Amino acid sequence: MGLLYTPEHGYAAFTVPQFDKFMLRMVPTLLVPDRKPRRRSGNDD
């Protein structure tokens, strides 16, 4: 809580100095899952 903030849509920034380097040490390989299509709501008449 409070370690990240979003300066604009689609971006994240760290509030703690050197936290980016710490995260790279803890999680050296980022595995991003494939995007799934969103389900449509049933409100389209």
C-alpha distances in whole Angstrom, upper triangle without the diagonal:
4,6,8,10,13,16,18,19,19,17,13,13,11,10,11,15,17,13,15,18,16,15,19,20,18,18,22,23,21,22,22,24,26,26,27,29,28,30,32,31,35,35,37,41
4,6,7,11,13,16,17,17,15,12,11,9,7,9,13,15,12,14,17,16,15,19,20,19,19,22,23,22,24,23,25,28,27,28,30,29,31,33,33,36,36,38,42
4,7,11,13,16,17,16,14,10,8,6,5,6,10,11,8,10,13,12,11,15,17,15,16,19,20,18,21,21,23,26,25,27,29,29,31,33,34,37,37,39,43
4,7,10,12,13,13,10,6,5,5,6,8,11,13,10,10,14,14,12,15,17,16,16,19,19,17,19,19,21,23,23,25,27,26,28,30,31,35,35,36,40
4,6,9,11,11,9,6,5,7,7,11,13,15,13,13,17,17,15,18,21,20,19,21,22,20,21,20,22,24,23,25,26,25,28,29,30,33,33,34,38
4,5,7,8,6,5,6,9,10,14,16,17,15,15,18,19,17,19,22,22,21,22,22,19,21,19,21,23,21,23,24,23,26,27,27,31,31,32,35
4,7,9,7,7,7,10,11,15,16,18,17,16,20,21,19,21,24,24,23,24,24,22,24,22,24,25,23,25,26,25,28,29,30,33,32,33,37
4,6,6,8,9,13,15,18,20,21,19,18,22,23,21,22,26,26,24,25,25,22,23,21,23,23,21,23,23,22,25,26,27,30,30,30,34
4,6,8,11,15,17,20,22,23,21,19,23,24,21,23,26,26,24,25,24,20,21,18,20,20,18,20,20,19,22,22,23,27,26,27,30
4,7,10,14,17,19,21,21,19,17,20,22,19,20,23,23,20,21,20,17,18,15,16,17,15,17,18,18,21,22,24,27,27,28,31
4,7,10,13,16,17,17,16,14,17,19,16,17,21,21,19,20,19,16,18,15,18,19,17,20,21,21,24,26,27,31,31,31,35
4,7,10,12,14,15,12,11,15,16,13,15,18,18,17,18,18,15,17,16,18,20,19,22,23,23,26,27,29,32,32,33,37
4,7,9,11,11,10,9,13,14,12,14,17,17,17,18,19,17,19,18,21,23,22,25,27,26,30,31,32,36,36,37,40
4,6,7,9,7,7,11,11,10,13,15,15,15,17,18,17,20,20,23,25,25,27,29,29,32,34,34,38,38,39,43
4,7,9,8,10,13,13,13,16,18,18,18,20,22,20,23,23,26,28,28,30,32,31,34,36,36,40,40,41,45
4,6,6,8,11,10,11,14,15,15,17,19,21,20,23,24,27,30,30,32,34,34,37,38,39,43,43,44,48
4,5,8,9,10,12,14,15,16,17,18,21,21,24,25,28,31,31,34,36,36,39,41,42,46,46,47,51
4,5,5,7,9,10,11,13,14,15,18,18,22,23,26,29,30,33,35,35,39,41,42,46,46,47,51
4,5,5,6,9,10,10,12,13,16,16,19,20,23,26,27,30,32,32,35,38,39,43,43,44,48
4,5,5,6,9,10,10,11,13,13,17,17,21,24,25,28,30,31,34,36,38,41,42,43,47
4,5,5,6,9,10,10,13,14,17,19,23,26,27,30,33,33,37,39,41,45,45,46,50
4,5,5,6,9,10,13,14,17,19,22,26,27,30,33,33,36,39,40,44,45,46,50
4,5,5,6,8,10,10,14,15,19,22,23,26,29,30,33,35,37,41,42,43,47
4,6,5,5,8,9,13,15,18,21,23,26,29,30,34,36,38,42,43,44,48
4,6,6,9,11,15,17,21,24,26,29,32,33,36,39,41,45,46,47,51
4,6,9,11,13,16,19,23,24,27,30,31,34,37,39,42,44,45,49
4,6,7,10,12,15,19,21,24,27,28,31,34,36,40,41,42,46
4,7,10,13,16,19,22,25,28,29,33,36,38,41,43,44,47
4,6,10,13,16,18,21,25,27,30,33,35,39,40,41,45
4,6,10,13,15,18,21,23,26,29,32,35,37,37,41
4,6,10,12,15,19,21,24,27,29,33,35,35,39
4,7,9,12,15,17,20,23,26,29,31,32,35
4,6,9,12,15,17,21,23,27,29,29,33
4,6,10,13,16,19,22,25,27,27,31
4,7,9,12,15,18,22,24,23,27
4,6,9,12,15,18,21,21,24
4,7,9,13,16,18,17,21
4,6,9,13,14,15,18
4,6,9,12,12,16
4,7,9,9,12
4,6,7,11
4,6,8
4,6
4
